Structures are given as structure tokens and as C-alpha cells.
Amino acid sequence: MVGVAAALLAGGYFWVSRPQPRPVTDIPAPSAAPAPSVLGPSMPSGVTVHVAGKVRRPGVVTLPAGSRVADALRAAGGLRPGARTGSLNLARRIMDGEQITVGEPSEATAVPPIPGAGAPAAPGAPGARAPLDLNAATVEQLDTLPGVGPVLAQRIIDYRTQNGGFRSVEQLQNVTGIGARRFADLKPLVRV
């Protein structure tokens, strides 16, 4: 009996004197978003675009940076009945200051007049048009420019999509098939 009591006392002593684990404290994980001071003024927090044509609320909308054409259409209230988006890339990221026009069924067959297409008119003369916007033009519109066929027009669209749009007219020279001579012909007819 004395042995059992000694064993219990020894076991109790070891139990009480064993090292206690430290309590675990939660350390907050760093957030995935950069701190506001890191963003600074050089990183835009949003983009402003003009949505026109067959949308429920045409006008200027402001969206978060990185938004896509589909987001801009939703911000403009969505499409009106009969609206056609065949010429729009709904997944394309939008750029600040651009205009997105949603067409009507009758526009699908007729190519709208292209600013600057053909021989340039004298400023102020009847028929003078503004240059074609490289960041908004469709393949059909680009195809009407002198020296640009459907294949080169598609290359221009592909370059625009892959590089997030044109930031200067001079970037047109980076498109395969546009050399110095063709660029000189196109420069007064296009803009960004």
C-alpha cells in the first residue's frame, strides 16, 4: 500500500511540475491589397468612359481600374432591345477616356463613315472629318483606311488587345506590316 501511495505522489509531482506550453497568439496576416500610401497618385483608382448607342442610360460612367467593356455596359443600365454587340469585344479592358458605342441592327450591314478615310479634306472644308480613333475602331473601319486591308486591320486590333490599347499614334509602327511609308500615309488619318 505504501508503494501505491508513493507511486501516486511521484506521479502527481511530475504532473504538476511538467513544463506548460505557451499560449498561441494570433498574428494578423498581411493584407493582399497594397497600403494606400503605396498606390500614390501615379496609379489610377478608376477609369471614366463614355457609353453611347443602344444602352438604357447612355452617358459618362466611372468604373474601377481594370474594368472591361461588359462592366461599362452594365454601368450604363445594360443593353436596349435590339442592340448588337457583335463588333465589341466585351472582355477587353477599357481605357480611361474612351468611348464605347453599342450598335443597332441596321448598323451591322453598313459600315459607318470613317473619319479621315480617303483623301484628307482641308480643315473646315465640307466633308472634313476627325481622325479615326485607333482604340475604338472596328476591323471594318480600319479596313477603309488607305493601304489597310482586312488582314492588316485585324493585326491592328490584335496589337491593341494584346498591349492594352494604343498610347500614341507612333505605336502603329509596331504592328507587323506597317512600315515608315505606310505609317506616314496613315498618321494624319488616325488618333488615340
C-alpha positions, 0 to 999 in steps of 0.5 A: 500500500505504501508503494501505491501511495508513493507511486501516486505522489511521484506521479502527481509531482511530475504532473504538476511540475511538467513544463506548460506550453505557451499560449498561441497568439494570433498574428494578423496576416498581411493584407493582399491589397497594397497600403494606400500610401503605396498606390500614390497618385501615379496609379489610377483608382478608376477609369471614366468612359463614355457609353453611347448607342443602344444602352438604357442610360447612355452617358459618362460612367466611372468604373474601377481600374481594370474594368472591361467593356461588359462592366461599362455596359452594365454601368450604363443600365445594360443593353436596349432591345435590339442592340448588337454587340457583335463588333465589341469585344466585351472582355477587353479592358477599357481605357480611361477616356474612351468611348464605347458605342453599342450598335443597332441592327441596321448598323451591322450591314453598313459600315459607318463613315470613317473619319479621315478615310480617303483623301484628307479634306482641308480643315473646315472644308465640307466633308472634313472629318476627325481622325479615326480613333485607333482604340475604338475602331472596328476591323471594318473601319480600319479596313477603309483606311488607305493601304489597310486591308482586312488582314492588316486591320485585324493585326491592328486590333490584335496589337491593341488587345494584346498591349492594352490599347494604343498610347500614341499614334507612333505605336502603329509602327509596331504592328507587323506590316506597317512600315515608315511609308505606310505609317506616314500615309496613315498618321494624319488619318488616325488618333488615340 
